[in-house]
Amino acid sequence: MKNSTKDTYEIIERKFIDYLKSKGHRKTPERFTILEEIYNTEGHFDIETLYIRMKNNRYRVSRATLYNTMELLLNCNLVTKHQFGNNCAQFEKSFRFKQHDHFVNLDNGEVLEFCDARIKQIQKTIEKELGVVITHHSLTFYGHKKKRR
């Protein structure tokens, strides 16, 4: 692990510890193993895939622990949950990751990420017009890739 990555992970781990302590939850090795596995995962994942990968890597973690830990990580904003139009929730790590939006390819379920500065400007306009503060948003486009000729 590079030093900057290690430093960032230590901040993430501290944030999780502080959250668990503030809510009266136990700091178990399984929870930190799950956190580390998630932050070593690139892109989106579902809980079942994470469970299988952890089992294949010989981690001893139950599905119940995985689901419960995922709820804790969602509540302390270390993970973001997406529902891309199917019955399977997708997750991604969210600490210090740039705001982005998604395109879901309906042909194969592939999820592509994109960032467009105009969306941030729309957010500012909405805040001004409605007199609100937007804390986060979720924008997902669905469609098909164009056929190449």
C-alpha positions as CSV (number, residue, x, y, z in Angstrom):
1,M,0.0,0.0,0.0
2,K,1.4,3.4,-1.0
3,N,2.0,5.9,1.9
4,S,-0.8,8.3,0.6
5,T,-3.2,5.3,0.3
6,K,-2.2,4.1,3.7
7,D,-2.7,7.5,5.3
8,T,-6.1,7.8,3.6
9,Y,-7.1,4.4,4.9
10,E,-6.1,5.4,8.4
11,I,-8.4,8.4,8.2
12,I,-11.2,6.2,6.9
13,E,-10.6,3.7,9.7
14,R,-10.6,6.5,12.3
15,K,-13.8,7.9,11.0
16,F,-15.4,4.4,11.3
17,I,-14.1,4.0,14.8
18,D,-15.4,7.4,15.9
19,Y,-18.8,6.5,14.4
20,L,-19.0,3.1,16.1
21,K,-18.0,4.6,19.4
22,S,-20.5,7.5,19.1
23,K,-23.3,5.1,18.4
24,G,-22.3,2.5,21.0
25,H,-21.4,-0.2,18.5
26,R,-18.6,-2.7,19.1
27,K,-15.3,-2.5,17.1
28,T,-15.0,-6.0,15.8
29,P,-12.2,-7.4,13.6
30,E,-14.9,-8.5,11.1
31,R,-16.2,-5.0,10.6
32,F,-12.7,-3.7,9.9
33,T,-11.9,-6.6,7.5
34,I,-15.1,-5.7,5.6
35,L,-14.1,-2.0,5.5
36,E,-10.7,-2.8,4.2
37,E,-12.1,-5.2,1.5
38,I,-14.5,-2.5,0.3
39,Y,-11.8,0.1,0.1
40,N,-9.6,-2.3,-1.9
41,T,-12.5,-2.8,-4.3
42,E,-12.6,-0.7,-7.5
43,G,-15.9,0.4,-8.9
44,H,-19.3,-0.8,-7.9
45,F,-20.1,-4.1,-6.1
46,D,-23.1,-5.9,-4.6
47,I,-23.1,-7.6,-1.2
48,E,-23.3,-11.1,-2.6
49,T,-20.2,-10.6,-4.8
50,L,-18.4,-9.1,-1.8
51,Y,-19.4,-12.0,0.4
52,I,-18.2,-14.6,-2.1
53,R,-14.9,-12.8,-2.7
54,M,-14.3,-12.6,1.1
55,K,-15.1,-16.3,1.5
56,N,-12.7,-17.1,-1.4
57,N,-10.0,-15.1,0.4
58,R,-10.6,-17.2,3.6
59,Y,-12.2,-14.4,5.6
60,R,-14.6,-15.7,8.2
61,V,-17.6,-13.3,7.8
62,S,-21.3,-14.1,7.8
63,R,-23.8,-12.6,5.4
64,A,-25.6,-11.1,8.5
65,T,-22.4,-9.4,9.6
66,L,-21.8,-8.1,6.1
67,Y,-25.3,-6.6,5.8
68,N,-25.2,-5.1,9.3
69,T,-21.7,-3.6,8.6
70,M,-22.8,-2.2,5.3
71,E,-25.7,-0.4,7.1
72,L,-23.1,1.1,9.5
73,L,-20.8,2.2,6.6
74,L,-23.8,3.8,4.8
75,N,-24.8,5.7,8.0
76,C,-21.3,7.1,8.5
77,N,-21.0,8.0,4.8
78,L,-18.1,5.7,4.0
79,V,-20.2,3.8,1.4
80,T,-22.9,4.9,-1.1
81,K,-25.8,2.7,-2.2
82,H,-27.3,2.8,-5.7
83,Q,-30.3,1.1,-7.1
84,F,-29.8,0.9,-10.9
85,G,-33.2,-0.3,-11.8
86,N,-32.8,-3.9,-10.9
87,N,-33.5,-5.7,-7.7
88,C,-29.8,-5.8,-6.7
89,A,-28.4,-2.8,-4.8
90,Q,-24.9,-1.7,-5.9
91,F,-22.5,0.0,-3.5
92,E,-19.3,2.0,-3.9
93,K,-16.8,3.5,-1.5
94,S,-17.4,7.2,-1.0
95,F,-14.8,8.8,1.3
96,R,-13.1,11.6,-0.6
97,F,-14.3,10.4,-4.0
98,K,-15.4,13.0,-6.5
99,Q,-19.1,13.5,-7.1
100,H,-20.1,11.6,-10.2
101,D,-23.2,10.3,-12.0
102,H,-24.0,7.1,-13.8
103,F,-25.1,5.6,-17.1
104,V,-26.5,2.1,-17.0
105,N,-26.2,0.1,-20.2
106,L,-29.5,-1.8,-20.4
107,D,-28.0,-4.4,-22.7
108,N,-25.5,-5.8,-20.3
109,G,-25.9,-3.9,-17.0
110,E,-22.6,-2.2,-17.3
111,V,-22.3,1.0,-15.2
112,L,-20.3,3.9,-16.6
113,E,-19.4,6.9,-14.5
114,F,-19.2,10.4,-15.7
115,C,-18.8,13.9,-14.3
116,D,-20.2,17.1,-15.9
117,A,-19.7,20.5,-14.4
118,R,-23.0,21.7,-15.7
119,I,-24.8,19.4,-13.1
120,K,-23.1,21.3,-10.3
121,Q,-24.3,24.6,-11.8
122,I,-27.9,23.2,-12.0
123,Q,-27.6,22.2,-8.3
124,K,-26.5,25.8,-7.4
125,T,-29.4,27.2,-9.4
126,I,-31.9,24.9,-7.7
127,E,-30.5,25.9,-4.2
128,K,-30.9,29.6,-5.1
129,E,-34.4,29.3,-6.6
130,L,-35.8,27.1,-3.8
131,G,-33.9,28.5,-0.9
132,V,-32.5,25.1,0.0
133,V,-29.1,23.4,0.6
134,I,-28.6,20.3,-1.4
135,T,-26.4,17.8,0.5
136,H,-26.1,15.2,-2.2
137,H,-27.8,13.9,-5.4
138,S,-28.1,10.9,-7.5
139,L,-28.4,11.0,-11.3
140,T,-28.6,7.9,-13.4
141,F,-29.2,7.7,-17.1
142,Y,-30.3,4.4,-18.7
143,G,-29.9,3.4,-22.3
144,H,-28.0,1.5,-25.0
145,K,-24.6,1.9,-26.5
146,K,-24.8,3.1,-30.1
147,K,-24.0,0.5,-32.7
148,R,-20.8,1.3,-34.6
149,R,-21.0,1.4,-38.4
